[in-house]
Amino acid sequence: MVKPATTKLSTRGQVVIPEEIRNRLGLEPGEQFVVIGEGDVVVLKTLKPPKLEELKPLLDKVQKAAAAAGVTPEDVERVIAEVRASK
């Protein structure tokens, strides 16, 4: 079993993740987390963007559906421009 570590909450609400845990989990500066709190438990879950190869099957499916529906790249560009202009 992994040895637990302790840390403190700063006056600014910051918590330092101990070095041994950062190293073991491969955490880098700027890493983002989802924070969940319930009762006396706080959970930090890293947010990792998916790798392109993980998205490829979904992208392929979307491209096939768009082609079947007759949606062109120009249609997509036009809609993006319209949405940006409305902001």
Contacts in CASP RR format, 6 or more apart in sequence:
PFRMAT RR
TARGET T0000
AUTHOR 0000-0000-0000
METHOD contacts of the structure
MODEL  1
MVKPATTKLSTRGQVVIPEEIRNRLGLEPGEQFVVIGEGDVVVLKTLKPP
KLEELKPLLDKVQKAAAAAGVTPEDVERVIAEVRASK
2 24 0 8 1.000
5 18 0 8 1.000
5 20 0 8 1.000
5 21 0 8 1.000
6 18 0 8 1.000
7 15 0 8 1.000
7 16 0 8 1.000
7 17 0 8 1.000
7 18 0 8 1.000
8 15 0 8 1.000
8 16 0 8 1.000
9 15 0 8 1.000
17 27 0 8 1.000
17 44 0 8 1.000
21 27 0 8 1.000
25 46 0 8 1.000
27 46 0 8 1.000
31 46 0 8 1.000
31 47 0 8 1.000
32 46 0 8 1.000
32 47 0 8 1.000
33 44 0 8 1.000
33 45 0 8 1.000
33 46 0 8 1.000
33 47 0 8 1.000
34 44 0 8 1.000
34 45 0 8 1.000
34 47 0 8 1.000
35 42 0 8 1.000
35 43 0 8 1.000
35 44 0 8 1.000
35 45 0 8 1.000
36 42 0 8 1.000
36 43 0 8 1.000
36 45 0 8 1.000
37 43 0 8 1.000
66 76 0 8 1.000
END
